[in-house]
Structures are given as C-alpha cells and as structure tokens.
Amino acid sequence: MKTKFLLLIVALFGALSLSSCTENQRARKFGGDITIRLKPGEKLMMATWKDDNLFYLTEPMEEGYTPKVKNFYEDSSYGVLQTHVKFIESK
C-alpha cells in the first residue's frame, strides 16, 4: 500500500512540474520538438537560447521570396537532450 501511495505522489509531482513549464522550458530542459509559425510575411534571420527563453530575429520578406521551413537544433554535450525547433514561414 505504501509503495502505491509513494508512486502516486511521485507521478503527481512529475505531472505538476511538467505542466508548470512553458513549451520552451520543457524543450530546453528535457529535449523535444517545438513548431513556431512566424507571422505571415516574416522570415527568420537568427535564433538563440538565453536560459530557458528562445529568442528569434525576423524581418519582412522581400518581393519574390519563397517561404521556407527552417530548423534550429540544440544537442547537449553527451547527446542526452536534443531539442529541435521548426520555424515555418508563410506569405
């Protein structure tokens, strides 16, 4: 009985800790995938992490620019945590 109660407490704590994080924080700390759809008419120039925050630089698309899907990868030193951020541009 004690074991089941302990497992329930651990599961609840884990669920609460994951639900209190933003998608950026979960991906940065635990690895995973994020998809970001940029505003129509914006193209991605650069992206970087600062702690758990993802910053990305955009600029307006030039006339005739073809929207692209751009990928931003983060690999930890030992390859344990891997994060993939997909940026989707649109006109």
C-alpha positions as CSV (number, residue, x, y, z in Angstrom):
1,M,0.0,0.0,0.0
2,K,2.8,2.4,0.9
3,T,4.5,1.7,-2.4
4,K,1.4,2.6,-4.4
5,F,0.9,5.7,-2.4
6,L,4.5,6.7,-3.0
7,L,4.3,6.1,-6.8
8,L,1.1,8.2,-6.9
9,I,2.8,11.1,-5.1
10,V,5.8,10.9,-7.5
11,A,3.6,10.8,-10.5
12,L,1.6,13.8,-9.3
13,F,4.7,15.7,-8.6
14,G,6.1,14.9,-12.1
15,A,2.8,15.9,-13.8
16,L,2.7,19.2,-11.8
17,S,6.3,20.0,-12.6
18,L,5.9,19.4,-16.3
19,S,2.6,21.3,-16.5
20,S,4.0,24.4,-14.8
21,C,6.7,24.8,-17.6
22,T,6.2,26.6,-20.8
23,E,6.8,24.7,-24.1
24,N,10.1,26.5,-24.5
25,Q,11.2,25.5,-21.0
26,R,10.2,21.8,-21.4
27,A,12.0,21.6,-24.8
28,R,15.1,23.3,-23.4
29,K,15.4,21.3,-20.2
30,F,14.1,17.9,-21.3
31,G,14.6,17.9,-25.1
32,G,11.9,17.7,-27.6
33,D,10.3,19.4,-30.6
34,I,8.7,22.8,-30.9
35,T,7.0,24.3,-34.0
36,I,6.8,28.0,-34.4
37,R,4.7,29.6,-37.2
38,L,6.0,33.0,-38.0
39,K,3.7,35.9,-38.8
40,P,2.7,35.9,-42.5
41,G,5.3,38.0,-44.4
42,E,8.1,37.5,-41.9
43,K,11.2,35.4,-42.5
44,L,13.6,34.0,-39.9
45,M,17.0,35.5,-39.7
46,M,18.5,34.0,-36.5
47,A,17.5,32.1,-33.3
48,T,19.2,31.6,-30.0
49,W,18.5,30.4,-26.4
50,K,19.1,32.6,-23.3
51,D,18.5,30.4,-20.3
52,D,15.0,28.8,-21.0
53,N,13.9,31.6,-23.3
54,L,14.0,31.3,-27.1
55,F,14.8,34.5,-29.0
56,Y,14.4,34.7,-32.8
57,L,15.0,37.6,-35.2
58,T,12.7,38.1,-38.1
59,E,12.5,40.6,-40.9
60,P,9.9,41.3,-43.7
61,M,10.1,39.1,-46.8
62,E,11.4,40.7,-49.9
63,E,9.2,40.6,-53.1
64,G,9.5,37.2,-54.7
65,Y,10.9,35.5,-51.6
66,T,9.8,31.8,-51.3
67,P,8.8,30.9,-47.7
68,K,10.8,28.2,-46.2
69,V,10.8,25.8,-43.2
70,K,14.0,26.4,-41.1
71,N,15.2,24.1,-38.4
72,F,17.2,25.0,-35.2
73,Y,18.9,22.2,-33.3
74,E,20.4,22.0,-29.9
75,D,22.5,19.0,-28.9
76,S,23.8,18.6,-25.3
77,S,27.4,17.7,-24.7
78,Y,26.7,14.0,-24.4
79,G,23.7,13.8,-26.8
80,V,21.3,13.1,-24.0
81,L,19.0,16.1,-24.5
82,Q,18.2,17.1,-28.0
83,T,16.0,20.0,-28.9
84,H,14.5,20.7,-32.4
85,V,12.7,24.0,-33.1
86,K,11.0,24.2,-36.5
87,F,10.2,27.7,-37.8
88,I,7.6,27.8,-40.6
89,E,7.4,30.9,-42.8
90,S,4.4,31.9,-44.8
91,K,3.2,34.7,-47.1
